[in-house]
Amino acid sequence: MKNEYAIQSAFIRYLELMHPELLYTISPAGFIMSAGMAMKMRRMGYRKGTPDLTIYEPRGEYHGLFIEFKNPKGVVSEQQRRFLDQAFDLGYATAVCYSADEAIKVLTEYMSRRTPA
């Protein structure tokens, strides 16, 4: 079974190859860090539940795309669900993907939407 790192890394390789023009960033969640560093990140504005990947590309009625990666047996936390729901309510597309192929499909469908005028 692939872990989230392998799934997200495979998707990022695809993203960089097929869509090098896209502006995106990842969340620092999932990195092992000291308690001091975690506190510093919270003070700097990091919020629990922030999705793994943000793509800053408006398409159709959406301002951008948030993707949360999970391994095939992964569970979305309450904080993650709340963040994704709030982002969707604010006009962002959101997805939880359990494989790189699923994320590629989400991105392909997202990018096929008309660019806002």
N, CA, C and O atoms as CSV, one atom per row, in Angstrom:
chain,resi,resn,atom,element,x,y,z
A,1,MET,N,N,0.854,-1.182,0.000
A,1,MET,CA,C,0.000,0.000,0.000
A,1,MET,C,C,0.897,1.242,0.000
A,1,MET,O,O,1.868,1.317,0.753
A,2,LYS,N,N,0.568,2.192,-0.834
A,2,LYS,CA,C,1.339,3.434,-0.911
A,2,LYS,C,C,0.967,4.359,0.242
A,2,LYS,O,O,-0.186,4.420,0.671
A,3,ASN,N,N,1.976,5.077,0.730
A,3,ASN,CA,C,1.695,6.062,1.762
A,3,ASN,C,C,1.393,7.415,1.103
A,3,ASN,O,O,1.543,7.581,-0.107
A,4,GLU,N,N,0.971,8.359,1.917
A,4,GLU,CA,C,0.586,9.673,1.379
A,4,GLU,C,C,1.752,10.358,0.683
A,4,GLU,O,O,1.561,11.016,-0.340
A,5,TYR,N,N,2.955,10.210,1.222
A,5,TYR,CA,C,4.134,10.814,0.603
A,5,TYR,C,C,4.314,10.314,-0.826
A,5,TYR,O,O,4.534,11.109,-1.740
A,6,ALA,N,N,4.221,9.004,-1.023
A,6,ALA,CA,C,4.406,8.428,-2.363
A,6,ALA,C,C,3.307,8.886,-3.312
A,6,ALA,O,O,3.577,9.182,-4.476
A,7,ILE,N,N,2.088,8.945,-2.831
A,7,ILE,CA,C,0.957,9.368,-3.669
A,7,ILE,C,C,1.126,10.830,-4.077
A,7,ILE,O,O,1.005,11.173,-5.253
A,8,GLN,N,N,1.404,11.681,-3.101
A,8,GLN,CA,C,1.545,13.108,-3.395
A,8,GLN,C,C,2.759,13.357,-4.276
A,8,GLN,O,O,2.681,14.168,-5.199
A,9,SER,N,N,3.870,12.692,-4.025
A,9,SER,CA,C,5.082,12.873,-4.833
A,9,SER,C,C,4.847,12.477,-6.283
A,9,SER,O,O,5.306,13.166,-7.195
A,10,ALA,N,N,4.139,11.377,-6.506
A,10,ALA,CA,C,3.827,10.941,-7.871
A,10,ALA,C,C,2.961,11.984,-8.566
A,10,ALA,O,O,3.169,12.286,-9.741
A,11,PHE,N,N,1.993,12.532,-7.845
A,11,PHE,CA,C,1.138,13.557,-8.440
A,11,PHE,C,C,1.938,14.818,-8.765
A,11,PHE,O,O,1.744,15.411,-9.826
A,12,ILE,N,N,2.825,15.229,-7.877
A,12,ILE,CA,C,3.628,16.435,-8.117
A,12,ILE,C,C,4.514,16.243,-9.341
A,12,ILE,O,O,4.687,17.185,-10.113
A,13,ARG,N,N,5.078,15.060,-9.544
A,13,ARG,CA,C,5.870,14.800,-10.760
A,13,ARG,C,C,5.006,14.998,-12.004
A,13,ARG,O,O,5.452,15.604,-12.979
A,14,TYR,N,N,3.770,14.489,-11.975
A,14,TYR,CA,C,2.839,14.684,-13.083
A,14,TYR,C,C,2.540,16.173,-13.274
A,14,TYR,O,O,2.590,16.683,-14.393
A,15,LEU,N,N,2.233,16.855,-12.185
A,15,LEU,CA,C,1.882,18.280,-12.238
A,15,LEU,C,C,3.014,19.092,-12.862
A,15,LEU,O,O,2.767,19.936,-13.723
A,16,GLU,N,N,4.229,18.850,-12.442
A,16,GLU,CA,C,5.371,19.600,-12.967
A,16,GLU,C,C,5.645,19.289,-14.434
A,16,GLU,O,O,6.104,20.153,-15.181
A,17,LEU,N,N,5.366,18.063,-14.843
A,17,LEU,CA,C,5.579,17.670,-16.233
A,17,LEU,C,C,4.476,18.199,-17.152
A,17,LEU,O,O,4.758,18.733,-18.225
A,18,MET,N,N,3.239,18.051,-16.733
A,18,MET,CA,C,2.105,18.373,-17.601
A,18,MET,C,C,1.578,19.799,-17.441
A,18,MET,O,O,0.954,20.330,-18.359
A,19,HIS,N,N,1.815,20.411,-16.309
A,19,HIS,CA,C,1.299,21.760,-16.053
A,19,HIS,C,C,2.360,22.618,-15.362
A,19,HIS,O,O,2.122,23.104,-14.256
A,20,PRO,N,N,3.512,22.813,-15.979
A,20,PRO,CA,C,4.585,23.571,-15.318
A,20,PRO,C,C,4.221,25.035,-15.073
A,20,PRO,O,O,4.882,25.712,-14.286
A,21,GLU,N,N,3.189,25.520,-15.731
A,21,GLU,CA,C,2.796,26.918,-15.584
A,21,GLU,C,C,1.973,27.181,-14.327
A,21,GLU,O,O,1.796,28.337,-13.943
A,22,LEU,N,N,1.478,26.150,-13.691
A,22,LEU,CA,C,0.587,26.342,-12.547
A,22,LEU,C,C,1.343,26.791,-11.306
A,22,LEU,O,O,2.427,26.293,-11.001
A,23,LEU,N,N,0.751,27.732,-10.605
A,23,LEU,CA,C,1.267,28.186,-9.324
A,23,LEU,C,C,0.624,27.316,-8.242
A,23,LEU,O,O,-0.600,27.232,-8.143
A,24,TYR,N,N,1.462,26.675,-7.443
A,24,TYR,CA,C,0.940,25.809,-6.391
A,24,TYR,C,C,1.913,25.800,-5.215
A,24,TYR,O,O,3.056,26.243,-5.330
A,25,THR,N,N,1.442,25.293,-4.099
A,25,THR,CA,C,2.296,25.086,-2.939
A,25,THR,C,C,1.721,23.949,-2.112
A,25,THR,O,O,0.571,23.546,-2.289
A,26,ILE,N,N,2.550,23.438,-1.202
A,26,ILE,CA,C,2.105,22.368,-0.316
A,26,ILE,C,C,1.967,22.904,1.100
A,26,ILE,O,O,2.475,23.976,1.430
A,27,SER,N,N,1.279,22.150,1.917
A,27,SER,CA,C,1.164,22.443,3.335
A,27,SER,C,C,2.331,21.774,4.053
A,27,SER,O,O,2.759,20.691,3.655
A,28,PRO,N,N,2.847,22.400,5.097
A,28,PRO,CA,C,3.927,21.763,5.849
A,28,PRO,C,C,3.442,20.654,6.781
A,28,PRO,O,O,4.247,20.059,7.499
A,29,ALA,N,N,2.150,20.369,6.782
A,29,ALA,CA,C,1.625,19.306,7.639
A,29,ALA,C,C,2.257,17.972,7.237
A,29,ALA,O,O,2.615,17.767,6.077
A,30,GLY,N,N,2.385,17.099,8.184
A,30,GLY,CA,C,2.934,15.786,7.896
A,30,GLY,C,C,4.435,15.696,8.093
A,30,GLY,O,O,4.997,14.600,8.101
A,31,PHE,N,N,5.093,16.843,8.252
A,31,PHE,CA,C,6.529,16.825,8.516
A,31,PHE,C,C,6.757,16.633,10.009
A,31,PHE,O,O,6.034,17.193,10.833
A,32,ILE,N,N,7.738,15.860,10.343
A,32,ILE,CA,C,8.082,15.671,11.745
A,32,ILE,C,C,8.897,16.876,12.192
A,32,ILE,O,O,9.894,17.237,11.567
A,33,MET,N,N,8.456,17.492,13.284
A,33,MET,CA,C,9.150,18.678,13.770
A,33,MET,C,C,9.063,18.726,15.284
A,33,MET,O,O,8.241,18.047,15.899
A,34,SER,N,N,9.915,19.531,15.864
A,34,SER,CA,C,9.913,19.683,17.314
A,34,SER,C,C,8.652,20.435,17.758
A,34,SER,O,O,7.969,21.078,16.961
A,35,ALA,N,N,8.375,20.329,19.048
A,35,ALA,CA,C,7.232,21.061,19.597
A,35,ALA,C,C,7.436,22.563,19.421
A,35,ALA,O,O,6.483,23.295,19.153
A,36,GLY,N,N,8.672,23.018,19.571
A,36,GLY,CA,C,8.969,24.437,19.394
A,36,GLY,C,C,8.683,24.905,17.981
A,36,GLY,O,O,8.121,25.982,17.781
A,37,MET,N,N,9.066,24.101,16.999
A,37,MET,CA,C,8.814,24.470,15.605
A,37,MET,C,C,7.319,24.449,15.316
A,37,MET,O,O,6.819,25.326,14.611
A,38,ALA,N,N,6.600,23.473,15.842
A,38,ALA,CA,C,5.152,23.410,15.649
A,38,ALA,C,C,4.486,24.660,16.232
A,38,ALA,O,O,3.576,25.225,15.625
A,39,MET,N,N,4.944,25.087,17.409
A,39,MET,CA,C,4.385,26.294,18.020
A,39,MET,C,C,4.703,27.518,17.159
A,39,MET,O,O,3.847,28.380,16.959
A,40,LYS,N,N,5.908,27.589,16.663
A,40,LYS,CA,C,6.299,28.710,15.807
A,40,LYS,C,C,5.433,28.750,14.549
A,40,LYS,O,O,5.005,29.825,14.129
A,41,MET,N,N,5.173,27.601,13.952
A,41,MET,CA,C,4.323,27.551,12.755
A,41,MET,C,C,2.906,28.037,13.066
A,41,MET,O,O,2.318,28.782,12.283
A,42,ARG,N,N,2.362,27.616,14.202
A,42,ARG,CA,C,1.018,28.090,14.580
A,42,ARG,C,C,1.011,29.603,14.757
A,42,ARG,O,O,0.075,30.277,14.326
A,43,ARG,N,N,2.055,30.138,15.391
A,43,ARG,CA,C,2.137,31.586,15.584
A,43,ARG,C,C,2.260,32.332,14.258
A,43,ARG,O,O,1.832,33.478,14.129
A,44,MET,N,N,2.857,31.653,13.274
A,44,MET,CA,C,3.012,32.267,11.949
A,44,MET,C,C,1.758,32.102,11.089
A,44,MET,O,O,1.703,32.616,9.972
A,45,GLY,N,N,0.748,31.387,11.602
A,45,GLY,CA,C,-0.510,31.300,10.888
A,45,GLY,C,C,-0.915,29.939,10.371
A,45,GLY,O,O,-1.984,29.810,9.774
A,46,TYR,N,N,-0.094,28.909,10.581
A,46,TYR,CA,C,-0.500,27.576,10.123
A,46,TYR,C,C,-1.739,27.127,10.884
A,46,TYR,O,O,-1.842,27.312,12.097
A,47,ARG,N,N,-2.681,26.529,10.148
A,47,ARG,CA,C,-3.917,26.037,10.750
A,47,ARG,C,C,-4.027,24.544,10.572
A,47,ARG,O,O,-3.788,24.028,9.481
A,48,LYS,N,N,-4.387,23.839,11.633
A,48,LYS,CA,C,-4.625,22.404,11.532
A,48,LYS,C,C,-5.711,22.166,10.500
A,48,LYS,O,O,-6.688,22.912,10.429
A,49,GLY,N,N,-5.536,21.133,9.708
A,49,GLY,CA,C,-6.539,20.798,8.710
A,49,GLY,C,C,-6.247,21.373,7.344
A,49,GLY,O,O,-6.962,21.072,6.388
A,50,THR,N,N,-5.203,22.204,7.221
A,50,THR,CA,C,-4.855,22.775,5.921
A,50,THR,C,C,-4.586,21.643,4.932
A,50,THR,O,O,-3.792,20.751,5.232
A,51,PRO,N,N,-5.219,21.654,3.774
A,51,PRO,CA,C,-5.010,20.580,2.800
A,51,PRO,C,C,-3.550,20.493,2.343
A,51,PRO,O,O,-2.790,21.455,2.452
A,52,ASP,N,N,-3.181,19.327,1.835
A,52,ASP,CA,C,-1.809,19.056,1.432
A,52,ASP,C,C,-1.337,19.916,0.268
A,52,ASP,O,O,-0.160,20.273,0.207
A,53,LEU,N,N,-2.224,20.253,-0.649
A,53,LEU,CA,C,-1.825,20.967,-1.856
A,53,LEU,C,C,-2.843,22.045,-2.200
A,53,LEU,O,O,-4.052,21.823,-2.145
A,54,THR,N,N,-2.332,23.203,-2.552
A,54,THR,CA,C,-3.183,24.287,-3.031
A,54,THR,C,C,-2.701,24.691,-4.416
A,54,THR,O,O,-1.519,24.973,-4.616
A,55,ILE,N,N,-3.630,24.716,-5.370
A,55,ILE,CA,C,-3.333,25.164,-6.734
A,55,ILE,C,C,-4.059,26.486,-6.934
A,55,ILE,O,O,-5.283,26.564,-6.829
A,56,TYR,N,N,-3.275,27.531,-7.228
A,56,TYR,CA,C,-3.801,28.886,-7.368
A,56,TYR,C,C,-4.121,29.161,-8.835
A,56,TYR,O,O,-3.449,29.959,-9.489
A,57,GLU,N,N,-5.132,28.507,-9.333
A,57,GLU,CA,C,-5.528,28.642,-10.735
A,57,GLU,C,C,-7.045,28.705,-10.780
A,57,GLU,O,O,-7.701,27.679,-10.598
A,58,PRO,N,N,-7.626,29.889,-11.019
A,58,PRO,CA,C,-9.084,29.956,-11.103
A,58,PRO,C,C,-9.588,29.233,-12.353
A,58,PRO,O,O,-9.009,29.351,-13.433
A,59,ARG,N,N,-10.652,28.501,-12.188
A,59,ARG,CA,C,-11.309,27.788,-13.296
A,59,ARG,C,C,-12.802,27.770,-13.036
A,59,ARG,O,O,-13.258,27.505,-11.924
A,60,GLY,N,N,-13.559,28.061,-14.100
A,60,GLY,CA,C,-15.013,28.060,-13.952
A,60,GLY,C,C,-15.427,28.973,-12.810
A,60,GLY,O,O,-15.000,30.126,-12.740
A,61,GLU,N,N,-16.250,28.459,-11.928
A,61,GLU,CA,C,-16.730,29.254,-10.795
A,61,GLU,C,C,-15.804,29.191,-9.584
A,61,GLU,O,O,-16.106,29.779,-8.546
A,62,TYR,N,N,-14.686,28.489,-9.704
A,62,TYR,CA,C,-13.781,28.290,-8.572
A,62,TYR,C,C,-12.568,29.214,-8.609
A,62,TYR,O,O,-12.062,29.558,-9.678
A,63,HIS,N,N,-12.113,29.609,-7.418
A,63,HIS,CA,C,-10.939,30.477,-7.276
A,63,HIS,C,C,-9.630,29.697,-7.318
A,63,HIS,O,O,-8.581,30.266,-7.620
A,64,GLY,N,N,-9.678,28.418,-7.022
A,64,GLY,CA,C,-8.501,27.564,-6.955
A,64,GLY,C,C,-8.925,26.176,-6.512
A,64,GLY,O,O,-10.114,25.895,-6.362
A,65,LEU,N,N,-7.939,25.310,-6.305
A,65,LEU,CA,C,-8.202,23.905,-5.986
A,65,LEU,C,C,-7.375,23.484,-4.786
A,65,LEU,O,O,-6.165,23.706,-4.749
A,66,PHE,N,N,-8.027,22.880,-3.810
A,66,PHE,CA,C,-7.367,22.288,-2.647
A,66,PHE,C,C,-7.470,20.770,-2.752
A,66,PHE,O,O,-8.547,20.232,-3.011
A,67,ILE,N,N,-6.346,20.082,-2.550
A,67,ILE,CA,C,-6.359,18.615,-2.553
A,67,ILE,C,C,-5.759,18.104,-1.255
A,67,ILE,O,O,-4.675,18.525,-0.850
A,68,GLU,N,N,-6.469,17.201,-0.614
A,68,GLU,CA,C,-5.985,16.470,0.552
A,68,GLU,C,C,-5.661,15.053,0.085
A,68,GLU,O,O,-6.515,14.371,-0.482
A,69,PHE,N,N,-4.431,14.614,0.325
A,69,PHE,CA,C,-4.020,13.266,-0.067
A,69,PHE,C,C,-4.149,12.324,1.122
A,69,PHE,O,O,-3.818,12.683,2.252
A,70,LYS,N,N,-4.629,11.126,0.856
A,70,LYS,CA,C,-4.751,10.083,1.874
A,70,LYS,C,C,-4.289,8.763,1.268
A,70,LYS,O,O,-4.429,8.537,0.066
A,71,ASN,N,N,-3.740,7.900,2.109
A,71,ASN,CA,C,-3.462,6.556,1.616
A,71,ASN,C,C,-4.800,5.834,1.491
A,71,ASN,O,O,-5.801,6.315,2.023
A,72,PRO,N,N,-4.847,4.708,0.811
A,72,PRO,CA,C,-6.146,4.058,0.554
A,72,PRO,C,C,-6.986,3.762,1.798
A,72,PRO,O,O,-8.206,3.633,1.698
A,73,LYS,N,N,-6.360,3.655,2.952
A,73,LYS,CA,C,-7.116,3.408,4.187
A,73,LYS,C,C,-7.187,4.655,5.067
A,73,LYS,O,O,-7.640,4.585,6.209
A,74,GLY,N,N,-6.740,5.796,4.535
A,74,GLY,CA,C,-6.700,7.031,5.310
A,74,GLY,C,C,-8.071,7.591,5.613
A,74,GLY,O,O,-9.036,7.350,4.888
A,75,VAL,N,N,-8.139,8.338,6.692
A,75,VAL,CA,C,-9.386,8.956,7.141
A,75,VAL,C,C,-9.169,10.468,7.241
A,75,VAL,O,O,-8.152,10.927,7.762
A,76,VAL,N,N,-10.122,11.218,6.743
A,76,VAL,CA,C,-10.072,12.680,6.815
A,76,VAL,C,C,-10.429,13.096,8.241
A,76,VAL,O,O,-11.460,12.690,8.777
A,77,SER,N,N,-9.568,13.906,8.845
A,77,SER,CA,C,-9.827,14.359,10.219
A,77,SER,C,C,-10.950,15.401,10.224
A,77,SER,O,O,-11.320,15.946,9.184
A,78,GLU,N,N,-11.470,15.657,11.405
A,78,GLU,CA,C,-12.516,16.661,11.564
A,78,GLU,C,C,-12.011,18.037,11.137
A,78,GLU,O,O,-12.736,18.787,10.482
A,79,GLN,N,N,-10.758,18.379,11.508
A,79,GLN,CA,C,-10.192,19.674,11.124
A,79,GLN,C,C,-10.033,19.763,9.602
A,79,GLN,O,O,-10.298,20.810,9.011
A,80,GLN,N,N,-9.608,18.682,8.976
A,80,GLN,CA,C,-9.459,18.668,7.517
A,80,GLN,C,C,-10.802,18.827,6.830
A,80,GLN,O,O,-10.927,19.593,5.875
A,81,ARG,N,N,-11.808,18.109,7.310
A,81,ARG,CA,C,-13.150,18.191,6.718
A,81,ARG,C,C,-13.691,19.606,6.861
A,81,ARG,O,O,-14.266,20.155,5.921
A,82,ARG,N,N,-13.507,20.195,8.038
A,82,ARG,CA,C,-13.999,21.552,8.280
A,82,ARG,C,C,-13.319,22.552,7.332
A,82,ARG,O,O,-13.982,23.415,6.758
A,83,PHE,N,N,-11.993,22.432,7.170
A,83,PHE,CA,C,-11.258,23.331,6.278
A,83,PHE,C,C,-11.758,23.174,4.844
A,83,PHE,O,O,-12.037,24.167,4.171
A,84,LEU,N,N,-11.871,21.939,4.378
A,84,LEU,CA,C,-12.326,21.700,3.000
A,84,LEU,C,C,-13.742,22.221,2.786
A,84,LEU,O,O,-14.029,22.822,1.750
A,85,ASP,N,N,-14.618,22.002,3.740
A,85,ASP,CA,C,-15.996,22.485,3.615
A,85,ASP,C,C,-16.044,24.013,3.573
A,85,ASP,O,O,-16.775,24.593,2.771
A,86,GLN,N,N,-15.264,24.659,4.438
A,86,GLN,CA,C,-15.238,26.125,4.461
A,86,GLN,C,C,-14.655,26.670,3.155
A,86,GLN,O,O,-15.171,27.641,2.602
A,87,ALA,N,N,-13.581,26.045,2.664
A,87,ALA,CA,C,-12.982,26.483,1.399
A,87,ALA,C,C,-13.979,26.342,0.254
A,87,ALA,O,O,-14.085,27.230,-0.592
A,88,PHE,N,N,-14.704,25.236,0.226
A,88,PHE,CA,C,-15.711,25.031,-0.817
A,88,PHE,C,C,-16.790,26.110,-0.734
A,88,PHE,O,O,-17.198,26.668,-1.753
A,89,ASP,N,N,-17.245,26.398,0.480
A,89,ASP,CA,C,-18.264,27.431,0.666
A,89,ASP,C,C,-17.773,28.807,0.209
A,89,ASP,O,O,-18.577,29.664,-0.158
A,90,LEU,N,N,-16.461,29.015,0.231
A,90,LEU,CA,C,-15.877,30.291,-0.186
A,90,LEU,C,C,-15.535,30.329,-1.678
A,90,LEU,O,O,-14.993,31.320,-2.168
A,91,GLY,N,N,-15.853,29.249,-2.397
A,91,GLY,CA,C,-15.657,29.264,-3.842
A,91,GLY,C,C,-14.432,28.536,-4.362
A,91,GLY,O,O,-13.984,28.798,-5.478
A,92,TYR,N,N,-13.884,27.626,-3.570
A,92,TYR,CA,C,-12.738,26.836,-4.006
A,92,TYR,C,C,-13.187,25.402,-4.270
A,92,TYR,O,O,-14.040,24.869,-3.562
A,93,ALA,N,N,-12.609,24.789,-5.289
A,93,ALA,CA,C,-12.841,23.369,-5.523
A,93,ALA,C,C,-12.006,22.598,-4.509
A,93,ALA,O,O,-10.892,23.008,-4.183
A,94,THR,N,N,-12.533,21.492,-4.013
A,94,THR,CA,C,-11.824,20.685,-3.028
A,94,THR,C,C,-11.947,19.217,-3.390
A,94,THR,O,O,-12.920,18.797,-4.017
A,95,ALA,N,N,-10.946,18.439,-2.987
A,95,ALA,CA,C,-10.982,17.004,-3.242
A,95,ALA,C,C,-10.125,16.278,-2.217
A,95,ALA,O,O,-9.127,16.807,-1.729
A,96,VAL,N,N,-10.532,15.068,-1.905
A,96,VAL,CA,C,-9.711,14.143,-1.136
A,96,VAL,C,C,-9.358,13.020,-2.105
A,96,VAL,O,O,-10.243,12.390,-2.684
A,97,CYS,N,N,-8.058,12.772,-2.279
A,97,CYS,CA,C,-7.599,11.794,-3.267
A,97,CYS,C,C,-6.800,10.692,-2.587
A,97,CYS,O,O,-5.929,10.954,-1.757
A,98,TYR,N,N,-7.115,9.451,-2.957
A,98,TYR,CA,C,-6.503,8.276,-2.355
A,98,TYR,C,C,-5.461,7.625,-3.254
A,98,TYR,O,O,-4.919,6.571,-2.922
A,99,SER,N,N,-5.183,8.251,-4.389
A,99,SER,CA,C,-4.142,7.771,-5.302
A,99,SER,C,C,-3.724,8.926,-6.197
A,99,SER,O,O,-4.445,9.913,-6.341
A,100,ALA,N,N,-2.545,8.786,-6.795
A,100,ALA,CA,C,-2.087,9.810,-7.743
A,100,ALA,C,C,-3.015,9.843,-8.946
A,100,ALA,O,O,-3.319,10.917,-9.466
A,101,ASP,N,N,-3.467,8.680,-9.394
A,101,ASP,CA,C,-4.377,8.631,-10.544
A,101,ASP,C,C,-5.668,9.384,-10.264
A,101,ASP,O,O,-6.186,10.084,-11.134
A,102,GLU,N,N,-6.184,9.241,-9.055
A,102,GLU,CA,C,-7.410,9.964,-8.689
A,102,GLU,C,C,-7.150,11.471,-8.698
A,102,GLU,O,O,-7.986,12.235,-9.181
A,103,ALA,N,N,-6.011,11.903,-8.175
A,103,ALA,CA,C,-5.678,13.328,-8.170
A,103,ALA,C,C,-5.490,13.856,-9.588
A,103,ALA,O,O,-5.890,14.980,-9.888
A,104,ILE,N,N,-4.888,13.060,-10.457
A,104,ILE,CA,C,-4.728,13.457,-11.862
A,104,ILE,C,C,-6.088,13.641,-12.515
A,104,ILE,O,O,-6.295,14.590,-13.272
A,105,LYS,N,N,-7.006,12.743,-12.227
A,105,LYS,CA,C,-8.359,12.863,-12.776
A,105,LYS,C,C,-9.042,14.137,-12.264
A,105,LYS,O,O,-9.685,14.852,-13.033
A,106,VAL,N,N,-8.902,14.417,-10.972
A,106,VAL,CA,C,-9.483,15.635,-10.391
A,106,VAL,C,C,-8.901,16.864,-11.080
A,106,VAL,O,O,-9.641,17.768,-11.469
A,107,LEU,N,N,-7.576,16.900,-11.231
A,107,LEU,CA,C,-6.937,18.054,-11.860
A,107,LEU,C,C,-7.359,18.195,-13.316
A,107,LEU,O,O,-7.625,19.306,-13.775
A,108,THR,N,N,-7.425,17.098,-14.042
A,108,THR,CA,C,-7.826,17.133,-15.454
A,108,THR,C,C,-9.231,17.704,-15.603
A,108,THR,O,O,-9.476,18.555,-16.458
A,109,GLU,N,N,-10.148,17.231,-14.765
A,109,GLU,CA,C,-11.519,17.751,-14.810
A,109,GLU,C,C,-11.557,19.226,-14.412
A,109,GLU,O,O,-12.286,20.019,-15.008
A,110,TYR,N,N,-10.773,19.581,-13.408
A,110,TYR,CA,C,-10.725,20.973,-12.959
A,110,TYR,C,C,-10.190,21.881,-14.064
A,110,TYR,O,O,-10.767,22.934,-14.334
A,111,MET,N,N,-9.100,21.481,-14.697
A,111,MET,CA,C,-8.479,22.301,-15.733
A,111,MET,C,C,-9.331,22.389,-16.996
A,111,MET,O,O,-9.130,23.295,-17.804
A,112,SER,N,N,-10.268,21.477,-17.180
A,112,SER,CA,C,-11.120,21.515,-18.370
A,112,SER,C,C,-12.223,22.572,-18.245
A,112,SER,O,O,-12.910,22.870,-19.223
A,113,ARG,N,N,-12.391,23.126,-17.067
A,113,ARG,CA,C,-13.380,24.192,-16.887
A,113,ARG,C,C,-12.890,25.454,-17.587
A,113,ARG,O,O,-11.684,25.671,-17.708
A,114,ARG,N,N,-13.798,26.265,-18.037
A,114,ARG,CA,C,-13.423,27.520,-18.703
A,114,ARG,C,C,-12.723,28.446,-17.705
A,114,ARG,O,O,-13.097,28.528,-16.535
A,115,THR,N,N,-11.709,29.130,-18.200
A,115,THR,CA,C,-11.017,30.132,-17.398
A,115,THR,C,C,-11.949,31.338,-17.252
A,115,THR,O,O,-12.574,31.765,-18.223
A,116,PRO,N,N,-12.039,31.889,-16.027
A,116,PRO,CA,C,-12.894,33.069,-15.856
A,116,PRO,C,C,-12.462,34.214,-16.766
A,116,PRO,O,O,-11.278,34.378,-17.060
A,117,ALA,N,N,-13.430,34.993,-17.200
A,117,ALA,CA,C,-13.155,36.134,-18.106
A,117,ALA,C,C,-12.479,37.257,-17.377
A,117,ALA,O,O,-12.176,38.288,-17.977
